């Protein structure tokens, strides 16, 4: 089944379900929606046809109806989520179908169950829909949506918090009305505190969302001054750069880049970033992201780099980072004759930019255009210095062949979208080449690789595209001829710049200027509202006017037709009900050359007859004058024919505009019905509220009468309280005196406590010394007992020997010498015993001294404890007095409260 058949079946199912809301019709409609979703028709609304518009209008109306089943609503929102992925379809959905209000109404209906999958689905679609797109603050259910987001952001539920934060970041960005509404809420300070707490969240996406909301709401306020102060702004920059480099995904990197771009728009923040010491390192890491193959990430990185180039203090630093590291490899690449592009493209940022320029694939056109703009800015800064560095010249030698390849590949039979993309790319490419030609040494590099045939072929192809695409017949692509004209003028200006340096370029330049098709881009440039286009057109016009075959008369007619059409469009725009976007600029296709129609054929036949007549009358001088008159008449007829053709096509455009107005009227009618239902429910709520207020009013009257009696009692009580107040003042003075005494007592107590602690420590040391001495005394007693036992054993031996002496006197004589030796040993032992006795006496004296000291310390301890007990008694008295004073003061405070009542 093709898309048209599926759309017709879907429209029929919508009408059937709208007329009869049965379960069978709902199932059929859901099936048709799922089939269309399976076809992946992302650019469904880009064609501008009526059938897709009718289907989408019906689906949006059903999704906003609270009577539609949640399953069907979820299926419809899934289809709308696919359409939102395309930028052009997203703009159409937001401007023509008011999808934002519809999704906000769905969220409002299910606000009591925020974790429901349908609510999360709507939040995700709204986040895509509102990204980089403004909303009207006065639209339906926007206030309710903001309240829902704020309440759920403060709920600390990660499933619902993250999409709510992302949507809130989109709503407050560049929307002063939404910011003013949020700042006027009563709980905005609590909301700020919640966002500040989210800055410590473990998810980098949540941190970026919270920081983006704070930057949009508080950057120019006191909270923002504290949050983005010069003391911590460098930490904020480091955090943002870390998130850009090490983010959780493309979504996080996208919002972090947007945050940094928004901060750069503030002059103070831009000045802080110029003084950031780690800027070069951070930019090098960001440039490393260009090596990834993701076009979305690369586009955001290039957007950030373009924003950095917009700050004068950062442009030179960015040039150093991009060009300085590439110098060695670029010189090696030039020696290898072009083989260096693959050698260092993984590490050098300049080569990464060239890589995004070379042969942009589908979906990478934006990266190519941004890379061209960035290189234009950077090279303009680098070439603006007095001396051009060698590395920049080497980089230009690598860049120029890639840039020249971008000028080729134009197919006039391609779709309008591809023609537009190629023309825009050609305009940026020629702007880059023109900037390179502003410096002589770089201009020589460009002229060596440029050829006149390349410029001539490209300009002729662009002229044919510009000539064959009348803006009045383009519908939504009405600016295609304008874009082609700009590309033509830039290319011709490049030829004018290089006509002296490139062979045969001057001949090709003058040949192009005399082409009849140059009338269209020149007339568009001279009647443009852009100063640069007008100046370019005037420069080329000064070059073309002296040429013999330049169609100046046709150019004047075309300019007049453009001015007349602009005036007519200005008059009609006042009377239009809906303001249309992209009003096409007029350009008569018939003015740029003859068409193969019958009037043109008759004009050619008339010219041939005049030429034949001139051959018969070669000597008639007036024939040439007649020829000039007829040529002027022919050109005027051709211009009139072009204006008539413009009127016919304007009628066709008005018809298509009427169809769009019908579609918008249907959407507005559905919105009006939804608003009427909302107003009816609000009216019922107001009636109920009025009855409740009447009951409350009666109760308030009774309370007022009671309050009068209470006031009289309070006046009497006030007199008593004044007397108590005077008494309180006297008590307050005594309380202050007691408080001073208490502080002095507390100071003395602390000093005594310190002394007590020191005495306890001394007592512990003395106790330890006493223990050691006791151990030594016990040891000495043990040794003394051993010596006494030895002495007793010696005495017993001596007695035994004295007894044996009488019986062994004879032997003793023989052994006198041995006896004398034994006597000497005995004397030595006695001396040893005497020495031990002396040591024992000394030990006994030391023990007695230690016991005396211990008794004196115990006495001092008893005295200190008595003093402490006395101080504790005094403290108890003081605490009782303080408690009494506190009770009196608390009674006074209660009386003050009654007095205020």
KAHU-V650151 format. One record per pair of residues at least 12 apart in sequence whose C-alpha atoms are under 7 Angstrom apart, sorted by the first residue. I is the first residue (numbers start at 1). J is the second residue. D is the distance in Angstrom with one decimal. If there is no record, write none. Layout:
BEGIN
i->{I I}
j->{J J}
d->{D D}
END
This chain:
BEGIN
i->{6 7 7 7 10 10 10 10 11 13 13 13 14 14 30 30 33 33 34 37 42 42 42 43 43 43 45 46 46 57 57 59 60 61 63 64 64 64 74 81 84 84 90 96 97 100 101 101 101 101 103 104 104 104 105 107 108 108 111 115 123 123 124 126 127 127 127 130 130 131 134 137 137 149 149 153 154 162 165 165 166 169 169 169 172 172 173 179 195 198 204 204 204 205 205 208 208 212 234 240 241 243 244 244 245 245 250 254 257 257 261 261 270 274 274 280 284 287 288 290 291 291 295 295 298 299 299 302 302 306 309 316 319 319 322 322 323 323 323 324 325 326 326 326 327 329 330 330 330 331 334 353 354 356 356 357 357 358 369 369 372 372 373 376 380 383 393 397 400 403 407 410 412 412 420 420 423 423 423 424 424 426 427 427 427 430 430 430 431 434 447 447 447 451 452 452 452 452 452 456 459 459 462 462 463 463 465 466 466 466 467 467 469 470 470 471 471 471 471 472 472 472 472 473 478 478 479 485 486 489 492 495 496 513 513 514 514 516 516 516 517 517 519 519 520 520 522 523 523 523 525 527 554 557 558 558 558 561 562 562 565 588 588 589 590 590 591 591 591 714 718 721 735 742 763 770 777 780}
j->{36 51 52 55 29 32 33 55 55 25 28 29 29 58 72 75 75 76 75 79 82 83 86 83 86 89 89 88 89 97 667 76 99 670 76 102 105 106 118 125 128 129 129 664 667 126 139 140 141 142 122 141 142 145 141 119 144 145 148 160 163 164 163 167 166 167 170 170 171 170 175 177 178 164 168 165 194 206 209 210 209 209 212 213 213 216 216 217 210 210 243 247 248 248 252 255 256 259 276 256 282 256 256 257 285 286 297 300 300 304 304 307 311 313 314 321 321 349 349 352 346 352 364 367 367 366 367 370 371 374 377 381 378 382 349 350 350 391 392 391 348 348 350 391 391 344 391 394 395 394 394 371 399 368 371 371 402 402 425 428 428 429 428 432 435 439 442 445 446 429 426 422 461 465 480 483 483 484 487 483 487 487 486 487 490 490 491 494 490 494 498 501 502 502 502 503 504 505 508 508 488 491 484 488 488 517 484 481 484 485 517 589 481 587 589 584 585 586 587 584 586 649 650 649 582 584 584 521 521 521 509 509 509 544 550 549 550 551 592 593 592 593 555 592 587 592 537 555 558 559 537 559 591 639 587 588 591 643 586 587 586 642 646 642 638 642 638 639 642 899 899 895 885 878 857 850 843 840}
d->{6.6 7.0 6.7 6.9 6.7 5.5 6.8 6.9 5.4 7.0 6.6 5.2 6.4 6.6 5.8 6.7 6.9 6.6 6.9 5.4 5.9 5.0 6.3 6.9 6.5 6.5 5.5 6.4 6.0 6.5 6.3 6.6 6.9 6.2 6.7 5.1 6.6 6.3 6.0 5.6 6.7 6.2 6.2 6.2 6.1 6.7 6.4 5.4 6.1 6.9 6.0 5.7 6.6 5.8 5.8 5.7 6.6 6.8 7.0 6.6 6.2 7.0 6.3 6.8 6.4 4.8 7.0 5.9 7.0 5.5 6.9 6.1 6.1 5.4 6.9 6.6 6.3 6.1 5.7 6.8 5.7 6.1 6.1 5.1 6.8 6.3 5.8 6.1 5.3 6.3 6.7 6.7 6.8 7.0 5.2 6.7 5.9 5.6 6.4 6.2 6.4 6.9 6.1 6.9 6.6 6.0 5.9 6.1 6.6 6.0 6.3 6.1 7.0 5.9 6.0 6.6 6.6 5.7 6.6 6.0 6.4 6.0 5.8 6.7 6.6 6.7 5.1 6.1 6.7 5.8 6.8 6.8 5.8 6.7 5.7 5.5 6.4 6.7 6.5 6.8 6.9 5.9 6.9 7.0 4.5 6.7 6.8 5.7 6.4 6.3 6.9 6.0 6.6 5.7 7.0 6.8 6.9 5.8 6.2 6.9 6.3 6.6 6.9 5.2 6.7 6.9 6.7 6.6 6.5 6.5 5.9 6.9 6.9 5.9 5.9 6.8 6.2 5.6 5.7 6.6 6.9 6.0 6.7 4.7 6.2 6.0 6.0 6.7 6.8 6.0 6.9 6.0 5.8 6.6 6.8 6.8 6.0 4.8 6.8 6.3 5.9 6.6 6.2 6.1 6.8 6.2 6.9 5.0 5.3 6.3 6.6 6.2 5.8 6.5 5.9 5.5 6.3 6.2 6.7 6.3 6.7 5.8 6.6 6.5 7.0 4.7 5.9 4.3 7.0 6.9 6.9 6.0 6.5 5.8 6.9 5.6 4.6 6.4 5.6 6.1 4.9 6.7 5.3 6.0 6.4 6.3 5.7 6.4 6.2 5.2 5.5 6.9 6.6 6.5 7.0 6.7 6.6 7.0 5.3 6.3 6.3 5.5 7.0 6.9 6.8 5.3 6.7 6.1 6.5 6.4 5.7 6.2 6.7 6.8 7.0 6.5 6.3 6.8}
END
